[in-house]
């Protein structure tokens, strides 16, 4: 389970973290990711930025660092080896709950090899 973690990582770290999660899961296992994602349309992104700006400014003032929404989360999960199962988002489309799985077929393939 990953909650608001992927958005805290750099692009390369996101890719590596998802790959390692896949490697660590047992066949039939599930990865659950709940995170902030980039909204799909310009209008929704503008609203997302408007809502997010005050919190981002406060965070930066306190920590001298900032984070952003994950871009293309679904496109990062498949190359890591996961099969996509389910995705839910809020109305704005800037927060996602995604479930991805490690196929049980991989266990059969490993046993054959």
Backbone torsions as a table, in degrees:
resi	resn	phi	psi	omega
1	UNK	NA	131.8	178.1
2	UNK	-127.5	119.9	179.4
3	UNK	-121.0	116.2	178.8
4	UNK	53.3	37.6	177.8
5	UNK	-103.3	-48.0	-172.6
6	UNK	-58.5	-37.5	-179.6
7	UNK	-68.2	-16.1	178.7
8	UNK	-85.5	-9.6	-174.7
9	UNK	-100.4	153.1	172.3
10	UNK	-70.7	163.0	-177.9
11	UNK	-51.5	-50.1	-177.9
12	UNK	-64.0	-36.5	178.5
13	UNK	-68.6	-36.7	177.1
14	UNK	-60.3	-49.1	-179.4
15	UNK	-59.5	-47.8	-178.4
16	UNK	-66.8	-40.1	180.0
17	UNK	-63.3	-44.8	178.5
18	UNK	-64.1	-39.4	178.4
19	UNK	-63.7	-43.2	179.5
20	UNK	-67.4	-36.8	175.6
21	UNK	-60.1	-43.2	177.7
22	UNK	-60.6	-45.4	-179.2
23	UNK	-62.8	-34.0	-176.7
24	UNK	-82.2	-24.2	-178.9
25	UNK	-72.3	144.2	172.4
26	UNK	-74.7	155.9	174.0
27	UNK	-56.5	135.1	-176.0
28	UNK	87.6	-6.1	180.0
29	UNK	-72.9	163.7	-178.0
30	UNK	-126.2	142.9	171.7
31	UNK	-108.0	126.7	177.7
32	UNK	-112.8	123.6	179.6
33	UNK	-123.5	125.2	173.2
34	UNK	-120.4	115.0	-174.6
35	UNK	-156.4	165.2	175.8
36	UNK	-78.7	130.2	179.4
37	UNK	-125.0	162.6	178.9
38	UNK	-74.7	127.0	178.9
39	UNK	-61.8	152.3	-170.8
40	UNK	-77.2	-34.8	-174.7
41	UNK	-109.9	160.2	-179.4
42	UNK	-58.4	-45.4	-177.9
43	UNK	-63.0	-44.0	179.6
44	UNK	-67.2	-37.4	177.0
45	UNK	-64.8	-40.4	178.7
46	UNK	-62.1	-44.1	177.9
47	UNK	-65.1	-41.7	177.3
48	UNK	-58.0	-46.3	-179.4
49	UNK	-66.4	-38.3	178.7
50	UNK	-62.5	-43.6	179.4
51	UNK	-70.2	-40.3	-173.5
52	UNK	-77.7	-27.9	-171.9
53	UNK	-54.3	-50.5	-178.9
54	UNK	-58.6	-41.6	179.5
55	UNK	-68.3	-39.2	178.5
56	UNK	-64.9	-38.8	179.0
57	UNK	-64.9	-43.6	178.0
58	UNK	-64.1	-44.7	179.1
59	UNK	-59.2	-45.4	-179.6
60	UNK	-64.8	-40.7	179.1
61	UNK	-61.2	-36.6	-178.1
62	UNK	-83.4	-35.4	-171.5
63	UNK	-114.3	-11.6	-175.4
64	UNK	58.2	30.1	174.4
65	UNK	-146.4	162.6	178.7
66	UNK	-144.4	162.7	177.0
67	UNK	-130.9	169.1	177.6
68	UNK	-135.8	170.0	178.8
69	UNK	-67.5	151.1	178.9
70	UNK	-71.0	133.3	175.8
71	UNK	-100.3	125.0	174.7
72	UNK	65.0	44.6	-178.3
73	UNK	-56.1	-46.7	-178.3
74	UNK	-61.0	-37.0	-179.7
75	UNK	-71.3	-16.4	178.2
76	UNK	-89.6	-23.2	-176.1
77	UNK	-75.5	-44.4	-177.8
78	UNK	-61.2	-47.4	179.0
79	UNK	-63.6	-21.5	177.0
80	UNK	-74.6	-9.0	176.7
81	UNK	109.2	-2.2	-178.3
82	UNK	-81.7	152.5	168.9
83	UNK	-97.0	137.0	-177.7
84	UNK	-83.3	130.3	-178.9
85	UNK	-114.3	-47.1	-171.4
86	UNK	-155.4	143.7	177.0
87	UNK	-142.7	131.0	174.4
88	UNK	-128.7	146.3	176.0
89	UNK	-140.5	166.2	176.4
90	UNK	-76.8	177.6	-175.8
91	UNK	-62.8	-36.0	-179.8
92	UNK	-73.7	-23.6	-179.7
93	UNK	80.1	20.6	-178.4
94	UNK	-107.9	3.3	175.9
95	UNK	-138.1	132.7	-174.7
96	UNK	-128.9	144.6	169.0
97	UNK	-115.1	115.0	-175.6
98	UNK	-123.6	138.4	175.4
99	UNK	-118.9	125.2	177.3
100	UNK	-127.4	149.9	-175.2
101	UNK	-126.3	158.3	173.3
102	UNK	-100.7	119.6	-174.4
103	UNK	-64.0	144.5	175.8
104	UNK	-71.5	-20.7	177.5
105	UNK	-59.4	-31.0	-179.9
106	UNK	-61.7	-33.4	178.3
107	UNK	-67.5	-40.0	177.6
108	UNK	-65.3	-42.9	178.8
109	UNK	-61.6	-40.1	-179.7
110	UNK	-67.5	-37.2	-179.4
111	UNK	-68.7	-34.1	179.4
112	UNK	-71.6	-37.2	-175.7
113	UNK	-70.6	NA	NA
